[in-house]
Amino acid sequence: MDGIHDLGGKQGYGPVEVDADETPFHHDWEAREWGLAQSARTPGITIDWWRHCRELISPEDYLGRPYFDSWAQTDFATYIEAGWMTVDDIGRFDARGVGAEDDPPPALTLQQVLQEDHSHAHRFDAEVDAEPLFAIGQQVIAASHGHAGHTRLPQYARGRRGTIQACNGAHVLPDESARGVEIHQYCYSVMFSAEELWAEASGRRDKVFLDLWESYLSADKQ
Amino acid sequence: MSSKFDAEKVAEIHQHLHSHLPSESALRVKALETLLVDKGLVNPQTIDAWVEAYTDQIGPKRGARVVARAWLDAEYKKRLLEDAPAAIDELGYLGKATAHLKVVENTDQVHNLVVCTLCSCYPFSILGVAPAWYKAAAYRSRAVRDPRGVLAEFGVAIDDDIEVRVWDSTAELRYLVLPQRPPGAGGMSEDALTELVSRNSMIGTDRNLIKR
């Protein structure tokens, strides 16, 4: 979707608030949100659906609320959409109501959590019968249009010419995964010159690399 | 019950949440945790353990160890550049969001910078929780368009003859920058070298590491 989340190249957001501080959390609530996002049971969702639900936050909330706050709002939305909670549950003293589980998850120790992190190294690729359509070094053009759902082709690269730099294998296609459908499609690292992307970059040798799925690309016949 | 993947419904839910959620971030997250605990969907002690893991154990010190080892051991560096997930797993660091890790190397001619313009993708198991600026609109919008301007704000000046390569994390691949070893750091131990590697240098917003 052409949403507020698609920020690459947008102007007017001011300078970066530079920070070399390596503290992971600056408020206790940020840490709580991080921890619950890692460990709460979820209603059969995919990472792409979760990302899409975050994109669907209204622009004023998306830009105006702190980062981990947007995680919390996204979590609320995914649980409510799946019927695991309701808007009216929020703030109730005892909110067991719909979707209460009889077997709450056990308390994990630090060691168990560290093991879980290690086993959470999810792979998104799979063997497919098809051969890759594009070869390394081939010139391609990114699609000119997006669609209303979740997609990972940013607006700033649409219609632009790039070069296949690597084929990363067939990965889960986010556009379908955000609808709960798992199909695999070749995903390429595509190199775009800064000059191709931005008028003001004329004469600069810089490059921007994006990881793009086969259906986002077509061969450049020029 | 499971998700119907109904985006229109979610857009509507967000409108309700906009007016129904408590007024402050801390209260909103508290409401979510309370609800999930009440419903038997999360264990608060497990939340504690995850917070502890990402505060004390999993963070940029892991990335710094990988970088220091690559500086000292040419064979390790070769493995890291060819198959980063396997190479970080030699140190037990494979985990959340690093199964498709790629390491990109800075040289005298090349500087690498990592961003996620569409959300905030980050190689958690090796760098920990992403810094606030990495997730903010200013960085996400400008890193791909004005990387040299962004780098200047971090105090990093890039000569015109150095090529800047920006990696926009649009898929499940994640990127770790291998910074250059600072001059004069020969003969230092791996432990001592890890102290020289800043988190920002592994994202690409720091370049010229110095021997302290």
Interface residues (C-beta under 8 A of the other chain):
Chain A: H5 D6 L7 G8 G9 K10 Q11 Y13 G14 P15 V16 E17 V18 D19 A20 D21 E22 P24 F25 H26 H27 D28 W29 E30 A31 R32 E33 W34 G35 L36 Q38 S39 A40 R41 P43 G44 I45 W49 R51 H52 C53 R54 L56 I57 S58 D61 L63 R65 P66 Y67 F68 D69 A72 Q73 D75 F76 A77 T78 I80 E81 A82 G83 W84 M85 V87 D89 I90 G91 D94 A95 R96 G97 G99 A100 E101 D102 D103 P104 P105 P106 A107 L108 T109 L110 Q112 V113 L114 D117 H118 S119 H120 A121 H122 R123 F124 D125 A148 G149 R152 L153 P154 Y156 N168 H171 V172 P174 A178 R179 G180 C187 S189 A194 L197 W198 A201 R205 D206 K207 V208 F209 L210 D211 L212 W213
Chain B: M1 S2 S3 K4 F5 D6 A7 K9 V10 A11 I13 H14 Q15 H16 L17 H18 H20 L21 P22 S25 A26 R28 V29 K30 A31 L32 E33 T34 L35 L36 V37 D38 K39 G40 L41 V42 N43 Q45 T46 I47 D48 A49 W50 V51 E52 A53 Y54 T55 Q57 I58 G59 P60 P85 G92 L94 G95 K96 T98 A99 H100 V115 T117 L118 C119 S120 F124 S125 G128 V129 P131 A132 W133 K135 A136 A137 A138 Y139 R140 S141 R142 V144 R145 P147 R148 V150 E153 F154 G155 E163 V164 R165 V166 W167 D168 S169 T170 A171 E172 L173 S198 R199 N200 T205 D206
